[in-house]
Amino acid sequence: MQVLVTGGTGFIGRHLVPQLVESGATVTLMLLPGMEDSSKLPSPLASLRSQLEVVYADLRNYNLTVRAVRDAAPDCVFHLAAVGVADPFLSPYLAVRHNLIGTINLLRACFESSIVDSKCEQVIIARTPGELSFQNVYAASKAAAWIFCQMYAQTNGWPIVGGMIYQAYGPWQASHTLIQAAIKAALDGDDFPMTSGQQKRDWIYARDVASGFILAMAVDLPPGETFELGHGKVTSVEKVVKMVYELVGLGGKPIIGALPDRPGEIPIQVANSERTFTLLRWNPSIELEVGLQLTIQHAIDHNQV
């Protein structure tokens, strides 16, 4: 199986790519021009460099994207690349150019490859539950991109499917994200100012996200279908941060309500795990406490203190 991954150096990609390699797939990373130096690859991809193929393209450039897809000749494409996932000040123009135009260019390139070379038999798009509420610029740009995905899927019967990732966490997540920031504060023995923490989320360990994506490759899903990656149960932000401090046990505490809640933030987000099991015969395997322990240990082992 030839697999092309965009955004493979990002948080989810750094969990997905090693699992793809382990599964026996031939994996090609699409990297931005200027990343030819393999020493720039982040862990754990750097250690897998000899087992990876690489093509170079900026998805905003259609011609470069066509050439990269043609060179990769993938059977399946995972589209993880996006900008602004945690940026409340994301420029709408930047979001449209990267998240919408970039996705359209990739779809066009894959569609051309499917006609000319009988390749790109499946395209799996990473989605976010924020798309359902248009709660910020990032979510709106991703929602617009998904509308185009559905258009291609429905008008051409082409197997484009979405994998909606709920509240993912784990090693290699950006340091400014909630769990990573809480772990850093707890390991330093510092207090952690936060919002009310009443928001409830469906937390899923990144390794489970990757396993769900890989299983989707082997399933014949209807064009335009979306499977939701989560446990189907919620835990409040407040409880998760308190769990981090309890597991670390070095002092400090969460300061609940020290920061205002974000305007328009969705109170509850939860995956339809029963439907996902029906579609994929998949369930996540790593419960929240275990996932937090693994993430904390990774931070300790990699001197993220």
Backbone bond lengths (Angstrom), bond angles and torsions (degrees), N, CA, C in turn:
res aa  C-N    CA-C-N  psi(-1)  N-CA   C-N-CA  omega(-1)  CA-C   N-CA-C  phi
1 M - - - 1.463 - - 1.528 109.38 -
2 Q 1.319 116.08 123.09 1.462 121.97 176.88 1.535 108.12 -93.43
3 V 1.319 117.04 122.17 1.463 121.64 -175.33 1.525 109.84 -124.39
4 L 1.325 115.71 129.78 1.464 122.28 174.90 1.524 108.58 -106.22
5 V 1.326 116.70 133.24 1.465 121.42 -179.93 1.519 109.31 -123.22
6 T 1.334 116.79 121.70 1.463 120.77 168.60 1.526 107.54 -93.97
7 G 1.325 116.58 148.28 1.462 118.97 -178.28 1.515 112.97 68.46
8 G 1.321 116.59 23.92 1.460 120.28 -175.90 1.511 114.70 -68.53
9 T 1.338 117.61 -18.04 1.465 120.14 178.39 1.528 112.45 -90.05
10 G 1.328 116.83 0.76 1.458 120.96 178.49 1.518 112.01 -82.70
11 F 1.315 115.61 -175.65 1.468 122.48 -175.16 1.529 112.33 -55.21
12 I 1.319 117.99 -58.28 1.463 120.65 -178.13 1.525 110.58 -68.89
13 G 1.323 117.04 -38.11 1.458 120.32 -179.92 1.515 112.76 -59.03
14 R 1.307 117.62 -35.66 1.461 121.60 -178.38 1.522 112.12 -71.72
15 H 1.319 117.36 -11.99 1.463 121.82 170.78 1.531 110.90 -98.68
16 L 1.328 116.22 -36.54 1.463 120.45 -177.25 1.524 112.22 -70.42
17 V 1.325 117.50 -47.47 1.468 120.75 -173.65 1.530 112.16 -59.08
18 P 1.345 120.20 -48.41 1.467 118.47 178.01 1.526 113.35 -59.73
19 Q 1.330 117.56 -37.31 1.461 119.68 178.46 1.521 111.19 -68.31
20 L 1.325 117.46 -36.45 1.463 120.24 176.00 1.523 110.56 -63.14
21 V 1.325 116.58 -45.55 1.470 120.46 178.34 1.524 110.18 -60.24
22 E 1.325 116.05 -44.32 1.464 120.55 179.89 1.527 111.67 -62.88
23 S 1.325 116.83 -31.47 1.466 120.54 -179.64 1.524 112.82 -75.21
24 G 1.328 117.24 -9.40 1.456 121.21 179.54 1.508 114.55 100.24
25 A 1.327 117.73 1.86 1.463 120.58 179.39 1.525 110.42 -72.37
26 T 1.328 115.15 149.90 1.463 121.15 169.74 1.521 107.06 -89.32
27 V 1.319 116.88 113.06 1.462 121.72 -169.61 1.525 110.60 -105.56
28 T 1.328 115.27 129.36 1.461 122.02 173.49 1.521 108.75 -114.53
29 L 1.322 116.54 126.86 1.461 121.63 174.36 1.519 109.31 -91.41
30 M 1.328 117.03 134.98 1.459 120.65 168.81 1.521 107.57 -95.57
31 L 1.325 115.85 112.92 1.453 122.15 -178.74 1.514 110.41 -112.60
32 L 1.319 115.55 157.89 1.458 120.38 176.32 1.527 110.05 -69.49
33 P 1.318 117.55 144.55 1.463 119.52 171.48 1.532 109.64 -54.13
34 G 1.318 115.88 139.73 1.457 120.05 -176.05 1.510 112.93 102.68
35 M 1.355 116.98 -7.24 1.462 120.80 178.43 1.526 111.21 -104.77
36 E 1.334 116.30 28.38 1.460 120.23 -178.06 1.530 112.86 -65.99
37 D 1.325 117.25 -24.28 1.462 121.62 178.99 1.529 108.94 -74.82
38 S 1.340 116.62 110.59 1.465 120.31 -175.45 1.522 112.21 -64.44
39 S 1.342 117.07 -18.65 1.464 119.19 178.53 1.524 111.62 -67.94
40 K 1.338 116.73 -14.99 1.458 120.82 178.57 1.528 112.32 -81.25
41 L 1.331 116.73 -10.71 1.460 118.99 179.06 1.525 109.60 -67.53
42 P 1.329 117.38 135.66 1.464 119.76 -179.71 1.525 111.26 -77.80
43 S 1.322 115.62 163.54 1.457 121.36 172.46 1.529 108.45 -67.85
44 P 1.343 117.91 141.76 1.458 129.96 1.52 1.532 113.51 -93.53
45 L 1.335 117.86 9.91 1.461 120.33 -174.70 1.522 111.69 -67.99
46 A 1.330 117.19 -32.96 1.463 119.96 -178.42 1.522 111.18 -58.06
47 S 1.329 116.66 -38.80 1.468 120.05 -179.07 1.523 112.33 -74.13
48 L 1.333 117.02 -13.61 1.470 121.76 179.57 1.520 112.02 -101.75
49 R 1.339 117.43 4.92 1.468 119.97 -170.41 1.520 113.27 -53.19
50 S 1.329 118.03 -38.36 1.467 120.43 -178.26 1.522 112.37 -68.83
51 Q 1.332 116.99 -15.78 1.462 121.40 -179.26 1.528 112.47 -101.96
52 L 1.327 116.43 3.64 1.460 120.80 -176.74 1.518 110.96 -115.74
53 E 1.336 115.26 143.52 1.457 121.39 167.52 1.530 107.36 -94.69
54 V 1.314 116.67 156.14 1.464 120.23 -178.71 1.521 109.91 -137.27
55 V 1.334 116.03 136.11 1.464 122.15 168.32 1.527 107.09 -124.80
56 Y 1.330 116.03 158.20 1.462 120.15 -174.98 1.521 110.12 -121.96
57 A 1.325 115.40 127.30 1.466 120.34 177.17 1.517 109.46 -165.25
58 D 1.317 115.21 147.83 1.458 122.86 167.79 1.523 105.19 -99.69
59 L 1.319 117.13 118.54 1.465 120.69 -175.06 1.521 112.96 -58.89
60 R 1.299 117.94 -19.00 1.460 120.00 177.22 1.532 111.56 -72.17
61 N 1.326 116.59 -15.59 1.464 122.33 -179.86 1.525 108.54 -102.88
62 Y 1.329 116.65 108.01 1.464 120.37 -174.18 1.523 111.96 -62.39
63 N 1.323 118.23 -45.39 1.463 120.72 -176.28 1.527 111.69 -62.99
64 L 1.334 116.70 -42.81 1.462 119.64 176.94 1.523 111.31 -63.99
65 T 1.324 116.05 -37.27 1.462 120.42 -179.64 1.522 110.77 -66.62
66 V 1.335 116.92 -42.89 1.468 120.86 177.58 1.522 110.11 -59.14
67 R 1.319 116.48 -46.19 1.465 120.69 -178.47 1.531 110.83 -62.61
68 A 1.330 116.57 -42.32 1.461 120.30 -178.64 1.524 111.42 -65.55
69 V 1.328 116.81 -43.38 1.465 120.31 178.95 1.523 110.16 -64.50
70 R 1.313 116.67 -41.08 1.470 120.45 178.97 1.530 110.52 -62.62
71 D 1.337 116.76 -42.33 1.466 120.21 179.96 1.527 111.64 -67.17
72 A 1.326 116.63 -37.03 1.463 120.35 -179.03 1.521 112.15 -74.03
73 A 1.333 117.29 -31.62 1.472 123.32 -179.43 1.530 111.78 46.17
74 P 1.331 117.61 56.43 1.466 119.50 -173.96 1.527 112.96 -80.84
75 D 1.330 114.47 150.44 1.461 120.26 168.33 1.527 109.82 -83.79
76 C 1.325 115.60 -34.17 1.467 121.82 -179.34 1.520 109.12 -135.48
77 V 1.330 115.92 142.53 1.465 121.91 177.91 1.524 109.02 -120.99
78 F 1.324 116.17 129.40 1.464 121.92 169.51 1.519 107.65 -103.83
79 H 1.328 115.93 118.70 1.466 120.30 -179.43 1.521 109.20 -103.64
80 L 1.335 115.20 97.24 1.462 121.83 179.65 1.521 112.65 -104.71
81 A 1.333 117.32 -14.88 1.464 120.96 -172.87 1.526 111.44 -65.64
82 A 1.325 115.77 132.06 1.469 122.21 176.34 1.518 107.52 -166.17
83 V 1.317 116.26 161.12 1.467 120.56 175.79 1.525 109.46 -122.30
84 G 1.340 115.30 149.52 1.459 120.64 168.60 1.502 116.85 87.90
85 V 1.339 118.14 17.22 1.458 119.44 -174.61 1.528 112.25 -58.05
86 A 1.323 118.05 -33.52 1.469 120.16 -178.13 1.522 112.01 -121.22
87 D 1.335 116.22 25.18 1.464 120.46 -176.76 1.528 110.39 -107.16
88 P 1.340 118.40 102.98 1.466 120.16 -179.04 1.526 113.15 -68.88
89 F 1.339 116.93 -13.40 1.465 121.03 -178.87 1.531 111.64 -109.13
90 L 1.316 116.72 21.18 1.463 121.74 -178.25 1.526 110.91 -57.31
91 S 1.323 115.77 129.88 1.463 121.02 177.28 1.525 110.08 -66.99
92 P 1.334 118.63 130.91 1.468 120.06 176.70 1.525 112.29 -58.08
93 Y 1.327 116.48 -35.91 1.464 119.83 -178.38 1.526 110.70 -68.75
94 L 1.325 116.14 -41.00 1.461 120.50 177.10 1.527 110.18 -64.02
95 A 1.328 116.69 -43.42 1.463 121.00 179.77 1.519 111.50 -61.96
96 V 1.325 116.75 -43.01 1.466 120.48 -179.80 1.523 110.86 -65.53
97 R 1.331 116.68 -43.85 1.467 119.60 -178.02 1.526 111.53 -63.46
98 H 1.323 116.81 -43.46 1.466 120.10 -176.50 1.530 112.20 -83.41
99 N 1.327 116.13 -53.97 1.459 120.04 -169.12 1.521 113.79 -82.41
100 L 1.331 117.07 -31.72 1.464 120.22 178.83 1.527 111.31 -95.32
101 I 1.328 117.50 -61.00 1.464 120.39 -178.41 1.526 110.44 -61.44
102 G 1.329 117.11 -41.13 1.461 120.27 178.29 1.515 112.19 -59.22
103 T 1.330 116.92 -42.36 1.466 120.67 178.40 1.522 111.15 -66.86
104 I 1.327 117.20 -43.21 1.467 120.42 178.55 1.527 110.35 -60.62
105 N 1.323 117.78 -44.11 1.464 120.48 178.88 1.525 111.29 -61.03
106 L 1.329 116.46 -41.37 1.463 119.65 178.50 1.525 110.93 -64.61
107 L 1.329 116.97 -43.64 1.464 120.54 179.12 1.525 111.03 -61.40
108 R 1.311 117.07 -45.12 1.471 120.47 179.36 1.523 110.80 -61.89
109 A 1.330 116.37 -42.82 1.465 120.08 179.37 1.524 111.20 -64.52
110 C 1.318 116.59 -41.82 1.465 120.30 179.02 1.522 111.11 -67.48
111 F 1.321 116.49 -39.63 1.464 119.80 179.92 1.523 110.51 -64.33
112 E 1.329 115.98 -41.68 1.464 119.72 177.19 1.526 110.41 -61.79
113 S 1.332 116.52 -42.20 1.460 120.86 179.22 1.520 111.37 -64.95
114 S 1.330 116.83 -35.79 1.466 119.69 -179.90 1.519 111.53 -67.26
115 I 1.333 117.00 -31.39 1.466 121.24 179.73 1.527 110.91 -80.15
116 V 1.335 116.05 -46.45 1.467 120.59 -173.90 1.522 111.80 -77.34
117 D 1.337 116.74 -44.09 1.462 120.54 -171.52 1.523 113.73 -114.13
118 S 1.331 117.11 3.23 1.472 121.44 -176.19 1.529 111.23 56.24
119 K 1.335 115.52 36.98 1.458 121.07 178.67 1.533 109.36 -110.19
120 C 1.342 115.44 -171.32 1.478 121.27 -178.89 1.526 110.59 52.36
121 E 1.319 115.05 55.82 1.461 119.72 -178.64 1.521 112.38 -71.56
122 Q 1.329 117.29 -17.31 1.462 121.17 -179.84 1.527 109.51 -153.17
123 V 1.328 115.84 137.83 1.464 121.65 174.80 1.525 107.57 -124.90
124 I 1.329 116.06 123.97 1.460 121.61 -178.96 1.531 108.08 -112.48
125 I 1.317 115.57 119.48 1.465 122.85 -174.16 1.527 109.73 -102.58
126 A 1.335 117.09 127.27 1.464 120.25 173.48 1.524 109.35 -73.05
127 R 1.332 116.00 126.22 1.455 121.21 179.84 1.532 110.14 -118.41
128 T 1.332 115.71 168.42 1.460 121.84 179.44 1.522 109.54 -129.43
129 P 1.340 118.34 141.33 1.468 119.37 178.80 1.518 113.35 -62.40
130 G 1.335 117.41 -19.74 1.455 120.09 176.34 1.514 113.18 -61.10
131 E 1.349 116.35 -22.65 1.467 120.35 178.14 1.524 112.08 -59.39
132 L 1.318 116.15 -27.97 1.461 120.37 -174.88 1.520 112.26 -74.04
133 S 1.337 116.95 -15.35 1.466 119.85 -176.64 1.522 113.02 -125.61
134 F 1.345 117.15 -1.40 1.477 121.22 -179.99 1.529 110.91 50.18
135 Q 1.336 117.34 45.60 1.459 120.01 -170.19 1.520 114.01 -79.42
136 N 1.326 118.38 -11.21 1.463 120.59 177.28 1.525 109.39 -159.01
137 V 1.325 116.33 176.83 1.467 121.29 -176.68 1.524 110.81 -61.97
138 Y 1.331 116.10 -43.28 1.468 119.69 179.16 1.529 110.69 -57.67
139 A 1.331 116.69 -49.86 1.462 120.75 -178.29 1.521 111.53 -62.30
140 A 1.330 116.95 -40.22 1.465 119.99 179.80 1.524 111.25 -64.44
141 S 1.341 117.10 -40.31 1.467 119.53 179.46 1.522 111.25 -68.20
142 K 1.331 116.71 -36.55 1.469 120.13 177.24 1.525 110.86 -68.95
143 A 1.331 116.67 -37.78 1.464 120.35 177.79 1.519 110.79 -63.71
144 A 1.333 116.75 -42.71 1.463 120.58 178.11 1.521 110.85 -62.33
145 A 1.334 116.41 -41.48 1.465 120.18 178.54 1.521 110.79 -62.41
146 W 1.334 116.77 -39.45 1.463 119.51 -179.42 1.526 111.46 -67.47
147 I 1.314 117.89 -33.95 1.468 120.18 175.87 1.526 110.06 -59.45
148 F 1.323 117.26 -42.06 1.464 120.15 176.73 1.527 111.04 -66.24
149 C 1.327 117.20 -37.61 1.465 120.07 176.47 1.525 110.64 -59.93
150 Q 1.322 116.07 -44.87 1.460 119.81 178.95 1.521 111.53 -64.11
151 M 1.321 116.78 -38.04 1.461 120.40 177.89 1.525 110.73 -60.02
152 Y 1.340 116.46 -48.67 1.462 120.11 178.09 1.525 110.78 -62.04
153 A 1.318 116.46 -42.19 1.463 120.45 -178.06 1.521 111.64 -64.24
154 Q 1.326 116.65 -44.54 1.461 120.24 -173.35 1.520 112.86 -79.54
155 T 1.331 117.19 -36.38 1.467 118.81 -177.73 1.521 112.26 -78.84
156 N 1.341 116.65 -23.91 1.463 119.54 -177.54 1.526 113.25 -115.65
157 G 1.342 116.40 -1.37 1.456 118.66 -176.66 1.517 111.74 60.98
158 W 1.313 115.58 30.27 1.461 121.63 -172.75 1.524 109.76 -92.76
159 P 1.335 118.87 133.83 1.472 121.87 -172.09 1.525 114.00 -74.40
160 I 1.322 115.73 71.28 1.463 121.91 170.08 1.524 107.03 -97.66
161 V 1.328 116.82 124.95 1.462 120.49 179.62 1.524 108.96 -130.90
162 G 1.318 115.73 158.95 1.458 121.27 -179.53 1.511 111.42 -112.12
163 G 1.321 115.56 141.58 1.457 121.65 171.32 1.513 108.30 -114.16
164 M 1.335 117.02 105.25 1.463 120.75 -176.57 1.528 109.29 -85.77
165 I 1.326 115.38 114.73 1.461 122.04 -175.74 1.526 109.04 -92.96
166 Y 1.319 116.69 121.51 1.462 118.96 178.51 1.543 109.63 -81.43
167 Q 1.293 120.83 -144.15 1.472 120.27 -168.56 1.528 110.45 -78.63
168 A 1.319 116.11 83.15 1.462 121.20 -177.68 1.527 110.95 -74.51
169 Y 1.320 115.34 146.90 1.462 122.14 176.59 1.522 107.69 -151.54
170 G 1.316 116.31 167.59 1.455 120.04 178.01 1.511 111.75 142.20
171 P 1.342 116.84 -177.02 1.462 121.18 178.94 1.521 112.13 -55.98
172 W 1.341 114.25 148.41 1.463 124.21 176.08 1.526 113.66 73.81
173 Q 1.336 117.51 8.06 1.460 118.58 173.33 1.527 108.72 -74.35
174 A 1.321 116.46 152.79 1.466 121.19 -176.88 1.527 111.07 -57.80
175 S 1.321 115.95 144.48 1.464 121.57 -173.75 1.522 113.40 -65.58
176 H 1.349 117.80 -22.29 1.464 119.69 -177.52 1.529 112.67 -87.14
177 T 1.329 118.27 -4.55 1.464 120.23 179.27 1.528 110.10 -73.10
178 L 1.322 116.15 160.25 1.467 121.21 -169.69 1.522 113.12 -53.83
179 I 1.322 117.19 -57.63 1.460 119.59 -173.27 1.521 111.23 -66.27
180 Q 1.328 117.51 -42.01 1.462 119.09 179.16 1.527 111.29 -63.73
181 A 1.327 116.91 -41.00 1.467 120.05 178.96 1.524 111.19 -65.99
182 A 1.347 116.62 -39.53 1.464 120.37 178.60 1.526 110.95 -66.22
183 I 1.330 116.88 -40.41 1.467 120.42 178.00 1.525 110.43 -62.28
184 K 1.310 116.39 -44.94 1.474 120.36 179.56 1.528 110.66 -58.92
185 A 1.332 116.54 -46.48 1.465 120.12 -179.89 1.528 110.98 -64.21
186 A 1.329 116.72 -43.15 1.465 120.54 -178.54 1.527 111.42 -65.19
187 L 1.335 117.34 -41.12 1.466 120.72 178.92 1.525 111.73 -67.90
188 D 1.321 116.32 -28.38 1.469 120.81 176.44 1.528 112.08 -82.91
189 G 1.347 116.54 -8.11 1.455 120.41 -177.10 1.509 113.59 74.68
190 D 1.339 116.34 21.28 1.464 121.47 -177.65 1.524 111.42 -96.39
191 D 1.321 116.18 158.29 1.459 120.96 169.90 1.527 109.31 -71.77
192 F 1.341 114.70 160.85 1.469 119.90 -176.10 1.523 109.44 -129.89
193 P 1.339 118.33 95.98 1.470 120.17 176.42 1.527 109.92 -64.52
194 M 1.333 116.25 135.14 1.459 120.09 -177.66 1.522 110.55 -150.81
195 T 1.310 115.91 176.98 1.462 122.30 178.50 1.529 110.21 -75.03
196 S 1.319 116.47 -168.01 1.468 120.34 177.15 1.517 111.78 -61.70
197 G 1.334 116.23 -24.87 1.465 120.44 178.43 1.513 114.32 70.74
198 Q 1.334 117.25 13.67 1.465 119.69 -178.10 1.529 112.88 -81.78
199 Q 1.328 116.87 -10.04 1.461 119.80 177.43 1.536 108.78 -62.56
200 K 1.310 115.95 136.00 1.470 120.54 -178.53 1.523 109.42 -111.86
201 R 1.321 114.84 130.60 1.453 120.60 -174.73 1.526 110.82 -131.21
202 D 1.320 114.06 156.48 1.462 122.83 176.62 1.530 106.64 -96.16
203 W 1.317 116.78 98.41 1.465 122.43 -172.66 1.523 110.34 -84.26
204 I 1.325 116.58 130.66 1.466 120.62 -179.81 1.524 109.84 -134.82
205 Y 1.312 115.24 130.15 1.461 122.07 -179.70 1.524 109.28 -69.30
206 A 1.327 116.58 139.69 1.470 121.09 -171.99 1.522 112.96 -60.14
207 R 1.323 117.42 -32.74 1.466 119.50 178.40 1.527 110.85 -62.77
208 D 1.330 116.51 -35.26 1.465 120.30 176.49 1.522 111.08 -68.49
209 V 1.323 117.31 -38.24 1.466 120.30 175.96 1.520 109.66 -56.98
210 A 1.325 116.21 -46.84 1.460 120.86 -179.08 1.523 111.46 -61.65
211 S 1.323 117.32 -42.26 1.469 119.48 -178.81 1.524 111.22 -66.10
212 G 1.344 116.91 -35.60 1.462 119.92 176.28 1.511 112.26 -65.65
213 F 1.329 116.71 -42.33 1.463 120.82 177.05 1.524 111.12 -60.51
214 I 1.321 116.97 -45.26 1.465 120.55 -177.26 1.522 110.74 -65.06
215 L 1.311 116.87 -40.18 1.462 119.38 178.34 1.520 110.98 -63.43
216 A 1.327 116.97 -33.93 1.468 120.60 -179.51 1.523 111.90 -62.81
217 M 1.340 117.43 -25.73 1.466 120.04 178.69 1.522 111.77 -62.04
218 A 1.330 115.59 -30.31 1.464 120.11 -173.91 1.523 113.10 -93.21
219 V 1.328 116.71 1.77 1.466 121.07 -175.57 1.523 109.65 -111.29
220 D 1.307 116.22 136.06 1.467 121.71 179.36 1.527 108.85 -86.96
221 L 1.324 115.83 87.60 1.460 121.04 -178.58 1.519 110.59 -88.71
222 P 1.329 118.15 149.67 1.467 120.77 177.49 1.524 110.91 -62.46
223 P 1.325 118.75 143.48 1.468 121.18 176.69 1.529 111.29 -55.17
224 G 1.324 116.34 132.90 1.458 121.19 179.45 1.514 114.70 85.42
225 E 1.331 117.91 1.98 1.463 121.86 -179.82 1.527 110.61 -73.16
226 T 1.332 116.38 152.69 1.462 121.84 173.59 1.522 109.24 -127.08
227 F 1.324 116.15 130.51 1.464 121.46 171.80 1.523 107.42 -106.81
228 E 1.328 116.68 144.12 1.461 121.57 -173.78 1.528 109.93 -107.98
229 L 1.321 115.74 126.99 1.458 121.85 -175.57 1.522 110.30 -101.27
230 G 1.313 115.41 103.71 1.453 122.80 179.85 1.512 109.04 -172.03
231 H 1.332 116.43 179.48 1.465 121.38 -179.02 1.526 112.32 -89.97
232 G 1.333 116.99 -16.18 1.457 119.04 -174.95 1.518 112.75 80.12
233 K 1.330 117.08 19.15 1.466 121.51 176.53 1.523 108.10 -146.90
234 V 1.328 115.59 154.87 1.465 119.40 -173.47 1.526 111.59 -117.51
235 T 1.319 114.15 153.78 1.465 123.00 172.62 1.520 106.79 -136.40
236 S 1.314 116.79 137.41 1.465 119.38 -177.14 1.525 111.11 -69.23
237 V 1.316 115.02 154.09 1.463 121.38 176.10 1.528 110.09 -58.84
238 E 1.328 116.40 -42.15 1.470 120.47 179.18 1.527 111.19 -56.87
239 K 1.331 116.32 -46.76 1.468 119.74 -178.07 1.519 111.34 -65.25
240 V 1.325 117.24 -39.13 1.467 120.38 -179.44 1.525 110.56 -63.16
241 V 1.324 117.26 -44.90 1.468 119.95 179.69 1.529 110.30 -64.42
242 K 1.328 117.36 -40.61 1.466 119.99 177.12 1.526 110.90 -63.13
243 M 1.338 117.01 -37.79 1.469 120.43 176.87 1.523 110.94 -61.58
244 V 1.322 116.86 -41.34 1.470 120.60 178.19 1.526 109.98 -57.94
245 Y 1.327 117.35 -48.15 1.468 120.93 -178.12 1.524 111.49 -65.25
246 E 1.330 116.74 -38.63 1.466 119.79 178.45 1.524 111.17 -65.73
247 L 1.329 116.98 -39.85 1.463 120.67 -179.00 1.526 111.44 -70.58
248 V 1.329 117.61 -36.01 1.469 120.97 179.37 1.531 110.56 -74.91
249 G 1.321 116.71 -48.83 1.459 121.56 174.07 1.516 116.43 65.70
250 L 1.328 118.16 34.93 1.464 121.29 -177.55 1.527 113.38 -115.02
251 G 1.304 117.77 15.00 1.457 119.65 -179.08 1.513 111.80 98.75
252 G 1.329 114.65 178.93 1.455 119.27 -173.42 1.514 110.21 76.24
253 K 1.332 115.62 169.17 1.463 118.95 -179.55 1.524 109.39 -160.28
254 P 1.326 116.99 157.84 1.468 119.94 173.13 1.525 109.96 -70.87
255 I 1.321 116.75 137.67 1.469 121.69 174.99 1.525 106.54 -102.95
256 I 1.335 115.32 93.72 1.460 121.53 -173.92 1.526 109.97 -70.61
257 G 1.334 116.90 132.27 1.452 122.07 176.63 1.513 114.79 82.66
258 A 1.323 117.67 6.22 1.468 120.08 179.45 1.522 112.02 -70.28
259 L 1.323 116.52 -23.42 1.461 122.06 179.39 1.521 109.55 -119.61
260 P 1.327 118.06 149.14 1.472 119.81 178.68 1.521 111.26 -73.61
261 D 1.320 115.59 149.23 1.460 119.61 172.50 1.523 109.30 -66.69
262 R 1.326 116.62 150.43 1.456 120.21 177.83 1.524 110.02 -70.05
263 P 1.327 118.19 135.22 1.468 120.31 177.62 1.529 110.98 -59.72
264 G 1.324 115.91 134.65 1.457 120.71 175.19 1.512 115.13 76.95
265 E 1.333 117.41 7.95 1.461 119.33 -178.28 1.526 110.40 -67.79
266 I 1.315 116.56 137.34 1.463 121.84 -177.69 1.528 109.25 -72.64
267 P 1.342 118.44 128.91 1.468 120.22 -176.31 1.527 113.51 -65.20
268 I 1.336 116.28 -40.62 1.467 120.39 -175.23 1.524 109.56 -135.83
269 Q 1.321 116.22 132.93 1.463 122.13 171.38 1.520 107.67 -132.16
270 V 1.332 116.66 122.65 1.463 120.56 -177.11 1.520 109.73 -143.43
271 A 1.318 115.98 137.38 1.462 121.84 -178.83 1.520 110.95 -76.93
272 N 1.323 115.42 151.06 1.464 121.64 171.45 1.526 107.18 -86.88
273 S 1.322 115.82 81.45 1.462 121.00 -173.45 1.526 112.30 -69.73
274 E 1.329 116.78 -29.39 1.466 118.85 179.32 1.523 110.71 -65.82
275 R 1.314 116.39 -41.19 1.463 119.74 178.79 1.526 110.62 -67.06
276 T 1.331 116.38 -39.55 1.459 119.76 178.10 1.519 110.74 -62.33
277 F 1.332 117.05 -39.99 1.463 119.47 177.65 1.523 110.63 -63.58
278 T 1.327 116.66 -38.38 1.466 120.21 177.25 1.527 110.84 -62.54
279 L 1.334 116.83 -40.08 1.465 121.07 -178.04 1.521 112.77 -75.04
280 L 1.333 116.51 -43.63 1.468 120.87 -169.86 1.522 114.69 -112.87
281 R 1.331 116.99 -14.49 1.460 120.63 -169.34 1.538 109.91 56.70
282 W 1.328 114.43 46.53 1.466 121.27 -176.38 1.512 110.18 -131.39
283 N 1.328 114.89 140.18 1.458 122.26 169.63 1.526 108.39 -134.02
284 P 1.328 118.76 146.83 1.465 119.60 173.55 1.523 109.99 -65.82
285 S 1.327 116.40 150.84 1.466 120.38 -174.03 1.524 113.55 -111.93
286 I 1.332 117.95 -12.55 1.466 120.67 -173.02 1.525 109.59 -109.33
287 E 1.323 116.09 111.92 1.458 120.96 -179.83 1.535 110.44 -72.64
288 L 1.316 115.57 162.26 1.460 121.64 -171.00 1.526 112.88 -57.49
289 E 1.317 118.29 -48.68 1.467 119.53 -177.27 1.524 111.36 -61.83
290 V 1.329 116.71 -41.59 1.467 120.56 178.62 1.525 110.14 -64.84
291 G 1.332 116.36 -43.84 1.459 120.21 179.23 1.520 112.28 -61.64
292 L 1.326 116.39 -39.80 1.469 119.57 177.08 1.526 111.09 -65.34
293 Q 1.338 116.57 -41.07 1.465 119.71 177.55 1.525 110.94 -60.27
294 L 1.331 116.63 -43.51 1.466 120.69 179.37 1.528 111.16 -63.81
295 T 1.319 115.94 -40.05 1.466 120.34 -179.09 1.522 111.20 -68.72
296 I 1.315 116.75 -40.95 1.469 121.18 176.75 1.526 110.41 -62.98
297 Q 1.323 116.80 -45.65 1.463 120.07 -179.42 1.521 111.26 -62.97
298 H 1.332 116.51 -38.43 1.467 120.08 177.16 1.530 110.27 -61.86
299 A 1.325 117.06 -41.70 1.466 120.49 178.71 1.524 111.07 -62.42
300 I 1.328 116.53 -40.36 1.468 120.56 178.39 1.527 110.50 -66.21
301 D 1.336 115.77 -46.68 1.468 120.46 -176.94 1.522 112.63 -64.30
302 H 1.342 116.14 -28.77 1.463 120.12 -177.37 1.529 112.04 -105.12
303 N 1.343 115.02 20.06 1.471 121.37 174.00 1.525 113.09 56.26
304 Q 1.338 115.74 37.48 1.461 119.69 177.48 1.528 109.02 -90.07
305 V 1.304 116.17 52.63 1.465 122.19 -175.34 1.527 109.33 -117.38
